[in-house]
Amino acid sequence: QQQVKQSPQSLIVQKGGISIINCAYENTAFDYFPWYQQFPGKGPALLIAIRPDVSEKKEGRFTISFNKSAKQFSLHIMDSQPGDSATYFCAASRWTGGFKTIFGAGTRLFVKA
Amino acid sequence: DAGVIQSPRHEVTEMGQEVTLRCKPISGHDYLFWYRQTMMRGLELLIYFNNNVPIDDSGMPEDRFSAKMPNASFSTLKIQPSEPRDSAVYFCASSLGVSGANVLTFGAGSRLTVL
């Protein structure tokens, strides 16, 4: 019940294309769904996050779509750029700070110039 | 703030040796998390502390692993004795545990290689 399933494992996209990463969770106690971005040799860093009271959140080229009934959420990267090449982790937690954050397995994105 | 500071950045040791990883969280953050990252298992939560007290250590793989947080500005993760399967990148993260602030700030990680 604590798992967060993420797909695909890796993704290659042409520059200017749309990158889509999908995640699914099981525990309905989760109410906070962040996405973290990790570059080689660095720790993960928060990219964008959503709570289930909205179905979509957009920040620049990054959009999270959320389907509460299906317990699924996805990250869309519009106009993908080579600088977006990184590993992306979806995660699930509680809005109230301190609850442990469970991460998906990660998606390695490579954007071809 | 300099962010979450971890040391050492790289550690190479031989099987059976003791390894100590260190973490300085962001000043004012009251939660501290230790994660382990491997290709096979991704990011695994090992243990987390609130106000220096361990809250959940269910992710600690076995008794060879121990973690302490003697004060608000310092934590250690110790492996004794180390084994080759412990080779991984160990991340420390901290957060401010008030409502609406469940954002983890990660350190740069400590890459451990056990030969």
Chai-1 contact restraints between the chains, C-beta under 6 A:
chainA,res_idxA,chainB,res_idxB,connection_type,confidence,min_distance_angstrom,max_distance_angstrom,comment,restraint_id
A,Y32,B,N102,contact,1.0,0.0,6.0,A-B,restraint_1
A,G43,B,F91,contact,1.0,0.0,6.0,A-B,restraint_2
A,G43,B,F106,contact,1.0,0.0,6.0,A-B,restraint_3
A,G43,B,G107,contact,1.0,0.0,6.0,A-B,restraint_4
A,G43,B,A108,contact,1.0,0.0,6.0,A-B,restraint_5
A,G43,B,G109,contact,1.0,0.0,6.0,A-B,restraint_6
A,P44,B,F106,contact,1.0,0.0,6.0,A-B,restraint_7
A,L46,B,V103,contact,1.0,0.0,6.0,A-B,restraint_8
A,S93,B,N102,contact,1.0,0.0,6.0,A-B,restraint_9
A,T96,B,S99,contact,1.0,0.0,6.0,A-B,restraint_10
A,G97,B,S95,contact,1.0,0.0,6.0,A-B,restraint_11
A,G97,B,G97,contact,1.0,0.0,6.0,A-B,restraint_12
A,G97,B,V98,contact,1.0,0.0,6.0,A-B,restraint_13
A,G97,B,A101,contact,1.0,0.0,6.0,A-B,restraint_14
A,G97,B,N102,contact,1.0,0.0,6.0,A-B,restraint_15
A,G98,B,Y31,contact,1.0,0.0,6.0,A-B,restraint_16
A,G98,B,N50,contact,1.0,0.0,6.0,A-B,restraint_17
A,G98,B,G97,contact,1.0,0.0,6.0,A-B,restraint_18
A,K100,B,L45,contact,1.0,0.0,6.0,A-B,restraint_19
A,K100,B,Y48,contact,1.0,0.0,6.0,A-B,restraint_20
A,T101,B,L104,contact,1.0,0.0,6.0,A-B,restraint_21
A,F103,B,L43,contact,1.0,0.0,6.0,A-B,restraint_22
A,A105,B,G42,contact,1.0,0.0,6.0,A-B,restraint_23
A,G106,B,G42,contact,1.0,0.0,6.0,A-B,restraint_24
